[in-house]
């Protein structure tokens, strides 16, 4: 019998974020990409996932998806058999990061979402992936998600709780992964989470920034296969 693997997208992301990983996971895993677009809080996103998920499931989240995955561990840890946290953090935003988010939200509200999306690329991708077809795919994905979801999700991200106290209670096989060149949630934050979760393995993906599943999907697949086999 196949196991359900729920994949949680990041901000401005849809199923394209996970496409290349899903194609190569193989085995007895049935991947399902959750639709988080209509929700406006981490708690609401987690509840929406739980309403559609089977009694037990594996879950992997990237960036905002990682915040939702941690919220799942707060709401229903008994239902999660495997947890993967990619290019994310257990820490809440500091005030400087909140100000940056508010500025983007204000620009999007003024009809400048396209400019916001393009300005974000330098933080999302490793330098060698800027101004490439991959970067164009990231922009197109954000535009599909749209300005309304962007504003809702930015507010949800700013309102999220500090997950560091939760980490020591996680007792399922856990993968903490991060792009070696991730500028938004750098490897030090992944190392912090992996050190605090008793059952965690840490994977650093070469040649990748914040969008590791798109920038180096082969490395992510290797790490996820080993994680799912635990």
Buried (B, 14 or more C-beta within 10 A) or exposed (E): EEBBBBBBBBBBBBBBBBBBBBEEBEEEBBBBBBBBBEBBBBBBBBBBBBEEBEEEBBBBBBBBBBBBBBBBBBBBBEBBBBBBBBBBBBBBBEEEBBEEBEEBBEBBEEEBBBEBBEEBBEEBBBEEBBEEEBBEBBBEBBEBBEBBBBBBBBBBBBBBBEBBEBBEEBEBBBBBBBBBBBBBBBBEBBBBBBEBBEBBBBBBBEBBBBBBBBBBBEBBBBBBBEBBEE
